[in-house]
Amino acid sequence: MVDRPQAGTSVAELILIVDDDPAMVARLRRIVLAAGYPEASCIGAASVAGARAVPGTDRLVLALIDLGLPDGSGVDLVAWLRSRHDDLPILVVSAWSTEEMIMGALRVGASGYMLKERDDLELGLSLRSVLNGGAPIDPFIARRILWQLGPPATPPPAVASDDVRLSAREADILTFVSRGLTNREIAELLKISRWTVECHIKRIYRKLAVHSRTEAVHEARSSGLLR
């Protein structure tokens, strides 16, 4: 079963919540609303098949996925979403804490992994973190991962500017930034929230290894990412 946006409501951004527990769905909706998104942006599904049938997946800005679904594993759903959205924040919120499920979800593209036992404040902070380009990992899981790590590995080489790739939305936003538009003006033009614009800009900063709008525009032009 799929919860669709309210009839007659045009929503530019959608947040997918996939869980077969109505109480958990209601809880996640409250957390999403507390983050500043409207009720109409929430779209839910109770199964893998239901999530795949959700309309408007091109407008997703966040997916909250449980792994224990009645018709399959949420790991497969994470992989399916990641294959269609390179930069979609996908946060697993599940009761599953087995190494197989945790690592499986992270390997196929989950942006973060939190356990349902955490309180609303912790889940809300994790939601904001993943929207901001972070990779929140439940403290219990993080301890297990750290325990399994060996000696520190050699840091990977820095990514060359030629290898930087911006998504279509990031490129659009950077173009508007180069024209001197504010976040609010960009949000109004693209019909998205100012919070989403800020998240995209922070991702752009990380990709270009810069710390300001001026530096981002200069680096993008130097790299041929912006004309």
C-alpha positions in Angstrom: 0.0 0.0 0.0 1.3 3.4 -0.9 0.4 6.8 0.7 0.2 9.4 -2.0 0.6 13.1 -1.7 -2.7 14.9 -0.8 -5.0 15.3 -3.7 -4.7 18.6 -5.4 -1.4 19.4 -3.8 1.7 20.1 -5.9 4.8 19.1 -3.9 8.2 19.9 -5.4 10.0 17.7 -2.8 9.1 14.2 -1.6 10.4 12.2 1.3 9.8 8.5 1.1 9.1 6.6 4.4 9.2 2.8 4.0 8.0 0.8 7.1 5.2 -1.7 7.7 4.7 -0.5 11.3 2.0 2.4 11.2 3.3 3.7 14.6 6.8 4.0 13.3 5.6 5.6 10.1 3.7 8.2 12.2 6.8 8.8 14.4 9.0 9.4 11.3 6.5 11.7 9.9 6.6 13.8 13.1 10.4 13.9 12.9 10.2 15.0 9.2 7.7 17.8 10.1 9.9 18.9 12.9 12.7 19.3 10.3 10.6 21.9 8.5 9.0 19.8 5.7 5.3 20.0 5.0 3.0 17.1 5.7 2.2 16.8 2.0 5.9 16.1 1.2 5.7 12.7 3.1 4.9 9.7 1.0 4.9 6.2 2.5 5.0 2.6 1.6 4.8 -0.6 3.7 6.7 -2.9 1.4 9.5 -3.2 -1.2 6.9 -3.4 -4.0 5.0 -0.5 -2.7 8.0 1.7 -2.5 9.0 0.8 -6.1 5.5 1.8 -7.2 5.6 5.3 -5.6 5.0 8.0 -8.1 7.4 11.0 -8.5 10.6 9.3 -7.3 12.5 11.9 -9.4 11.4 14.5 -6.8 12.8 12.5 -3.8 15.1 14.5 -1.5 15.3 11.8 1.2 14.4 8.2 1.8 13.9 6.6 5.3 14.0 2.8 4.9 13.3 -0.1 7.2 15.0 -3.4 6.4 12.5 -5.9 7.7 9.8 -5.6 5.1 7.0 -8.1 4.5 7.9 -8.9 0.9 11.7 -8.7 1.0 14.7 -7.0 2.3 15.1 -3.2 2.6 18.7 -3.8 1.4 17.4 -4.6 -2.0 15.3 -1.4 -1.9 18.3 0.7 -0.9 20.2 -0.7 -3.9 17.3 0.0 -6.2 17.0 3.6 -5.1 20.7 4.2 -5.3 20.8 2.8 -8.9 18.3 5.6 -9.8 19.6 8.4 -7.6 23.3 8.9 -7.2 23.1 11.6 -4.6 19.8 10.8 -2.8 20.2 10.7 1.0 19.1 7.3 2.1 18.9 6.7 5.9 18.1 3.2 7.2 16.0 3.3 10.3 15.7 -0.3 11.4 15.5 -2.7 14.4 18.0 -5.0 12.6 21.5 -4.9 14.1 23.1 -7.9 12.5 26.5 -7.3 10.8 25.1 -8.9 7.6 22.2 -6.4 7.4 24.2 -3.4 8.5 27.1 -3.9 6.1 24.8 -5.1 3.3 22.8 -1.8 3.5 25.9 0.4 3.6 27.6 -1.5 0.8 24.7 -1.0 -1.6 24.5 2.7 -0.9 22.8 3.6 2.4 24.0 7.0 3.5 23.5 6.2 7.2 22.1 3.6 9.6 20.2 4.2 12.8 18.4 1.9 15.1 14.7 2.4 15.9 15.4 2.3 19.6 16.9 5.8 19.5 14.8 8.7 20.7 13.2 11.2 18.4 15.9 13.8 19.1 18.7 11.4 18.0 16.7 10.4 14.9 16.0 14.0 14.1 19.6 14.9 14.3 20.5 12.0 12.1 17.9 13.0 9.5 19.4 16.5 9.4 22.9 15.1 9.2 22.1 12.9 6.2 20.3 15.8 4.4 23.4 17.8 5.0 25.6 15.3 3.3 26.7 13.4 6.5 26.7 9.7 7.2 25.1 9.2 10.6 25.8 5.8 12.1 24.1 4.5 15.3 26.6 4.6 18.2 26.0 0.9 18.9 26.9 0.1 15.3 29.8 2.5 15.2 31.4 0.8 18.2 31.1 -2.6 16.4 32.7 -1.3 13.2 35.5 0.4 15.1 36.2 -2.9 17.0 36.6 -4.7 13.7 39.0 -2.2 12.2 42.6 -3.0 12.0 45.5 -0.5 12.0 44.8 2.9 10.3 45.0 2.6 6.5 47.0 4.9 4.3 44.8 7.9 3.4 43.4 7.8 -0.1 44.9 10.3 -2.6 43.1 13.6 -3.1 40.6 13.6 -5.8 41.7 15.6 -8.9 39.5 18.4 -10.0 38.9 16.6 -13.3 37.2 13.8 -11.4 34.7 16.1 -9.7 31.1 15.4 -10.8 28.1 17.6 -10.0 24.6 16.4 -10.2 22.2 18.2 -12.5 20.5 19.9 -9.6 23.9 20.9 -8.1 25.0 22.4 -11.4 21.7 24.4 -11.7 22.2 25.8 -8.1 25.8 26.7 -8.7 24.8 28.5 -11.9 22.3 30.6 -9.9 25.0 31.2 -7.2 27.3 32.5 -9.9 24.7 35.0 -10.9 24.5 36.3 -7.3 21.1 34.9 -6.3 20.5 34.2 -2.6 19.4 30.8 -1.2 15.9 32.1 -0.8 15.7 33.3 -4.4 17.1 30.0 -5.7 14.6 28.0 -3.7 11.7 30.1 -5.1 13.0 29.6 -8.7 13.4 25.8 -8.3 10.3 25.4 -6.2 12.2 23.6 -3.4 12.9 24.5 0.2 15.7 26.8 1.3 16.9 24.0 3.5 17.4 21.8 0.4 19.3 24.5 -1.4 21.6 24.9 1.6 22.2 21.1 1.6 23.1 21.1 -2.1 25.4 24.1 -1.6 27.3 22.3 1.2 27.7 19.2 -1.0 29.1 21.4 -3.7 31.6 22.9 -1.2 32.7 19.4 -0.2 33.1 18.2 -3.8 35.1 21.3 -4.9 37.0 21.4 -1.6 36.1 25.1 -1.0 34.5 27.1 1.9 32.6 29.9 0.2 30.3 30.8 -2.7 33.1 32.8 -4.4 35.6 30.0 -4.1 33.0 27.5 -5.4 32.3 29.6 -8.5 36.0 30.2 -9.2 36.9 26.5 -8.7 34.0 25.3 -10.9 35.0 27.7 -13.7 38.6 26.7 -13.4 37.6 23.0 -13.7 35.2 23.5 -16.6 32.2 22.7 -14.5 30.7 26.2 -14.9 30.9 28.6 -17.8 
